[in-house]
């Protein structure tokens, strides 16, 4: 079998910041191939097309209608995910969307319904699951270093530069959707903490059954929140807390991420460290251990896993239902009083 027939053919829509990053991951993964790109901004589409020597268009329908496309990767603002995904499913394509899955739970449900009707698959780009520190943590937790989970903690502080809201991190394209509640689906929770909400669910297998939060826009010239503190009760009785601020001046990046249980404690900050009462092969109990992880491109690994699943007629590892679970949690945290 030729190499091309062993590859899933991707059409990418949205050639800005995240589109550039994801296009590189598609090209680097062995089981995928980028065949066309699209953006309403012709200069962005042309630039990405020229980079990889592929056709570029300014109309998403041309990507959906192409017989050379197996899967559509949506790297567009959250408010466009549901309508674009539904249309892609109507053309019989598989779909990956960037996070968050949508700007609303209604949109997430529409996407899942359309995917089931079409008989094609939907995935959300929760690529952080493929970071080496998360993969190693999954192995350790599945081997019982924590026992029954008792609590989770995430601390995420950042000093977000003001021009991010109109130009992203690179400034490659001007836009205002990031600071708009309706278009973005939210601020630090939907844009930043969303990855870690998925990681907690992925590592522990727990679902949130009750939540509470305070959030506000304290020091940023946008509609979405730059500050949030929340608590969650999980279905096994464990308690989790989130502490996220994008307006901590002078803080380049402060990150502390922990999960603990009856038998141990794991710190997912750098470096990855864990403590356990259990006698795990290769690690002595009742002391802290540090694990050094090699550097990998998590998005390449995500694309590779997704592509192999589709090519093998298996369910994709990160499903639309996974995205819906996180979308529902985001909505529940935004639904409580500030």
C-alpha positions, -999 to +999 in steps of 0.1 A: +000+000+000+013+035-009+022+060+018-007+083+006-033+056+010-020+051+046-027+087+054-058+106+064-063+136+042-069+169+061-086+201+050-078+229+075-101+259+080-087+289+098-051+299+089-044+322+119-023+315+150-037+281+159-042+271+123-005+275+116+004+254+147-020+226+138-010+226+101+025+218+112+013+190+134-007+175+105+023+176+083+047+161+109+023+132+118+030+101+098-006+091+093-020+124+081-016+147+051-026+183+046-043+187+012-061+221+013-065+251+036-091+279+038-096+313+055-119+342+049-087+363+049-071+355+016-036+365+026-036+341+055-049+313+033-024+320+006+005+322+030-003+288+046-010+272+012+024+285-001+041+271+029+031+236+022+025+238-016-012+230-013-044+247-027-059+275-007-095+289-008-115+315+010-148+295+011-152+266+036-177+249+012-149+242-012-131+222+015-163+203+024-171+195-012-136+182-020-133+145-027-097+147-016-106+156+020-114+130+047-114+152+077-120+189+084-099+206+111-117+237+124-092+262+137-117+290+137-134+310+166-156+290+189-189+306+177-182+292+142-176+256+153-211+243+155-224+257+121-192+247+103-190+212+118-227+205+111-221+215+074-190+194+072-209+164+086-236+170+059-208+165+034-198+132+051-165+145+066-149+137+099-143+168+121-118+180+146-125+213+163-102+234+184-110+240+220-134+250+234-157+227+215-183+255+210-194+287+225-224+270+241-237+236+252-264+239+226-238+241+199-220+211+213-252+190+212-259+201+176-224+189+166-228+155+183-262+150+167-250+159+132-220+135+136-242+106+146-266+113+117-237+114+092-220+083+106-187+102+108-166+110+139-161+142+159-131+150+180-119+180+201-083+191+201-075+184+237-039+178+228-026+184+263-036+148+270-006+139+248+020+159+268+046+135+282+039+146+318+002+137+313+009+104+297+033+094+325+008+106+351-019+084+335+003+053+339+012+061+375-024+068+385-037+037+367-011+017+387-027+029+419-002+055+433-031+077+445-058+052+455-092+068+457-089+104+446-096+130+474-089+163+457-076+183+428-060+218+426-051+240+396-034+274+400-029+293+367-017+329+368-006+349+338-001+385+328-019+386+295-006+412+271-034+436+260-028+433+222-035+395+225-072+403+225-071+419+190-042+400+174-036+367+193+000+359+204+015+364+170-004+394+157-007+377+123-044+387+120-065+414+135-098+402+151-120+410+181-137+377+189-114+367+218-128+394+241-164+389+230-185+367+253-208+354+227-182+347+201-155+332+223-176+313+247-157+328+277-124+341+290-097+324+311-120+294+319-130+286+283-098+296+267-071+285+291-084+263+320-104+241+296-074+219+288-068+212+324-105+204+331-101+177+305-069+164+319-084+160+353-113+141+339-090+120+317-066+111+345-092+104+372-122+092+354-143+114+377-173+136+367-182+169+383-217+167+399-217+201+417-199+233+411-196+269+423-176+299+412-168+336+414-155+353+382-152+388+369-134+411+345-112+430+369-084+446+348-087+438+311-105+459+285-128+430+272-161+414+280-148+380+291-136+372+325-099+376+334-103+362+369-120+331+382-121+310+414-142+278+414-148+247+434-161+213+421-176+182+438-168+150+419-190+119+417-169+100+442-172+128+468-137+144+461-133+182+460-115+202+434-105+239+432-096+262+403-077+294+406-072+313+373-061+349+367-050+365+335-042+399+351-015+392+376+010+419+366+046+408+363+038+371+362+050+355+330+034+321+339+026+306+374+013+271+372+006+245+400-014+214+392-020+186+417-041+156+423-041+136+455-057+106+470-058+082+500-025+066+490-005+094+474-001+128+457+011+138+422+023+172+412+019+178+374+039+210+374+074+209+360+092+187+369+066+159+373+068+146+409+048+120+429+046+106+464+029+073+473+024+049+501+022+021+476+051-001+466+053+006+429+078-012+408+110+008+406+100+034+431+103+032+469+072+041+489+069+071+513+092+094+495+089+119+466+101+109+432+109+131+402+103+120+366+121+137+338+101+137+305+114+140+270+102+169+249+075+159+224+050+177+202+017+168+218-003+180+188+015+157+164+007+127+188-029+138+190-032+140+151-014+106+148-037+089+172-068+104+156-057+094+121-048+059+130-082+054+147-101+067+116-079+046+092-085+015+114-123+021+116-121+026+154-135+053+177-113+083+181-095+086+214-109+121+222-146+121+214-174+146+209-188+133+242-156+142+259-159+177+246-195+179+256-187+169+292-162+198+295-186+222+277-213+213+302-189+220+331-179+254+316-215+263+313-223+253+349-195+274+362-207+304+342-243+299+353-237+305+390-237+340+404-205+361+403 
